[in-house]
Amino acid sequence: MTPVGRLRLVGLVEGTSFLILLAASAVKRLAGYADPVLVLGSVHGVLFVLFIACVVEVTVRRPWYSPRFWAYAAVASVVPFGTFVFDRWLVRHGGQPADRNSQ
């Protein structure tokens, strides 16, 4: 698997875990049941760190990525559905060196 492919896969899993964690947080607030949040929070935390590690790997192995790539990745990692939008951007720009102005 390529570094960009690995980043896409981890990003989609991390984004899904984030959405599940948000739903679990709502259940915690409404029903007072906190156990799922503890477990899902830990899983999401590991996936978040793995996502950042994949961003670093892509940056090292694909030096044509600009600081804008880091900005997109940072925003995508904290906004709900952000990693799914970031994945679409990677599909357009991930395979070939892109013009820095279009990133």
LINDA-V473963 format. One record per residue. N is the residue number from 0. PHI is phi as a letter, one per 20 degrees, with the letter a starting at -180 (999 if undefined). Layout:
# LINDA-V473963
n=N phi=PHI
n=N phi=PHI
This chain:
# LINDA-V473963
n=0 phi=999
n=1 phi=f
n=2 phi=g
n=3 phi=f
n=4 phi=f
n=5 phi=f
n=6 phi=f
n=7 phi=f
n=8 phi=f
n=9 phi=f
n=10 phi=f
n=11 phi=f
n=12 phi=f
n=13 phi=f
n=14 phi=f
n=15 phi=f
n=16 phi=f
n=17 phi=f
n=18 phi=f
n=19 phi=f
n=20 phi=f
n=21 phi=f
n=22 phi=f
n=23 phi=f
n=24 phi=f
n=25 phi=f
n=26 phi=f
n=27 phi=f
n=28 phi=f
n=29 phi=e
n=30 phi=d
n=31 phi=m
n=32 phi=d
n=33 phi=e
n=34 phi=g
n=35 phi=f
n=36 phi=f
n=37 phi=f
n=38 phi=f
n=39 phi=f
n=40 phi=f
n=41 phi=f
n=42 phi=f
n=43 phi=f
n=44 phi=f
n=45 phi=f
n=46 phi=f
n=47 phi=f
n=48 phi=f
n=49 phi=f
n=50 phi=f
n=51 phi=f
n=52 phi=f
n=53 phi=f
n=54 phi=f
n=55 phi=f
n=56 phi=f
n=57 phi=f
n=58 phi=f
n=59 phi=f
n=60 phi=e
n=61 phi=c
n=62 phi=f
n=63 phi=f
n=64 phi=f
n=65 phi=e
n=66 phi=g
n=67 phi=f
n=68 phi=g
n=69 phi=f
n=70 phi=f
n=71 phi=f
n=72 phi=f
n=73 phi=f
n=74 phi=f
n=75 phi=f
n=76 phi=f
n=77 phi=d
n=78 phi=d
n=79 phi=g
n=80 phi=m
n=81 phi=f
n=82 phi=f
n=83 phi=f
n=84 phi=f
n=85 phi=f
n=86 phi=f
n=87 phi=f
n=88 phi=f
n=89 phi=f
n=90 phi=f
n=91 phi=f
n=92 phi=d
n=93 phi=f
n=94 phi=e
n=95 phi=c
n=96 phi=g
n=97 phi=e
n=98 phi=f
n=99 phi=g
n=100 phi=f
n=101 phi=e
n=102 phi=e
